[in-house]
Amino acid sequence: QVQLVESGGGLVQAGGSLRLSCAASGSGFTINAMGWYRQAPGKQRDMVATITSGGATDYADSVKGRFTISRDNAKNTVYLQMNSLKPEDTAVYYCNARGAFWNFWGQGTQVTVSS
């Protein structure tokens, strides 16, 4: 079992910045990739950014150039630096970690961007 604990969400004005963190804990697991997904009310959960253990990254087109995902493999922690935030970035952000045969989600953290 892998536990994911997220932090860093909150309320920010448009144009502002937030940094999300997600720490994975447990025993006997190898994480292949971690990432952030978000879900706005009434919408599906979409990928925001992912990063592999080797450092390869992928971003949704809507956040490219504004968000940066990074990872500390030694701490099993993934970060999402969000700059130039827009009201349409408002959503619950979920951390995800996956291995070869498993996939776990965090509890989610609310990000609200006011106009």
C-alpha positions in Angstrom: 0.0 0.0 0.0 1.2 3.5 -0.9 0.0 6.6 0.9 0.1 9.9 -0.8 -0.1 13.1 1.2 -0.7 16.4 -0.7 -0.2 19.9 0.5 0.0 23.4 -0.8 -3.4 24.2 -2.2 -5.3 27.3 -1.4 -6.8 30.5 -2.7 -4.8 32.8 -4.9 -5.5 35.8 -7.2 -5.2 35.4 -10.9 -1.5 35.8 -11.9 -0.3 34.5 -8.6 1.6 31.3 -7.8 1.2 28.2 -5.7 3.4 25.2 -5.1 1.9 21.8 -4.5 3.7 18.9 -2.8 3.0 15.2 -2.7 4.9 12.8 -0.5 4.6 9.0 -1.0 5.1 6.6 1.8 4.9 2.9 2.3 7.2 0.0 2.1 8.4 -2.4 -0.6 7.4 -0.3 -3.6 9.1 1.2 -6.6 7.5 4.3 -8.1 7.8 4.5 -11.9 6.0 7.8 -12.3 4.2 10.5 -10.4 2.0 13.2 -11.5 -0.8 15.7 -10.9 -4.3 15.6 -12.2 -7.2 18.0 -11.7 -10.9 17.9 -11.6 -13.2 20.9 -11.8 -16.9 20.6 -10.7 -18.9 18.7 -13.3 -15.9 17.8 -15.4 -13.7 14.8 -15.7 -10.3 14.3 -14.1 -7.6 15.4 -16.5 -3.8 15.1 -16.5 -1.9 18.2 -15.6 1.7 17.0 -15.5 3.6 13.8 -15.0 7.2 12.9 -14.4 8.9 9.5 -14.6 11.6 8.3 -12.3 14.1 9.2 -15.0 12.9 12.7 -15.1 10.9 12.7 -18.3 8.0 15.1 -18.1 4.7 15.6 -19.9 2.3 18.6 -19.6 -1.2 19.4 -20.6 -1.2 22.0 -23.3 -3.2 24.4 -21.1 -0.4 24.6 -18.5 2.7 24.5 -20.6 5.0 27.4 -19.9 3.2 28.1 -16.6 3.5 25.0 -14.5 6.6 23.0 -13.7 6.7 19.5 -12.3 9.7 18.2 -10.4 10.6 15.2 -8.3 12.9 14.3 -5.4 13.3 10.5 -5.9 15.2 10.2 -2.6 12.1 11.6 -0.8 9.5 10.0 -3.1 8.1 13.5 -3.4 6.7 15.3 -6.4 6.1 19.1 -6.7 4.1 21.2 -9.0 5.1 24.8 -9.3 2.1 26.8 -10.7 2.8 30.3 -12.0 0.6 32.8 -13.8 -2.5 31.1 -12.4 -5.8 31.6 -14.2 -9.4 31.3 -12.9 -9.8 28.2 -15.2 -7.1 26.5 -13.2 -9.5 26.3 -10.3 -10.0 22.6 -9.4 -9.2 19.8 -7.0 -5.7 18.7 -7.7 -4.9 15.0 -7.2 -1.5 13.5 -6.8 -0.9 10.1 -8.6 1.8 7.5 -8.2 2.1 4.4 -10.2 4.3 1.4 -10.3 4.5 -1.6 -12.7 1.3 -3.2 -11.3 -0.3 -0.5 -9.1 -1.8 3.0 -9.2 -2.6 5.2 -6.2 -4.3 8.6 -5.7 -4.0 11.2 -3.0 -7.0 12.7 -1.3 -6.9 15.9 -3.4 -6.2 19.5 -2.6 -8.3 22.4 -3.6 -6.8 25.2 -5.7 -9.0 28.3 -6.2 -7.9 31.1 -8.4 -10.0 34.3 -8.1 -10.3 36.8 -11.0 
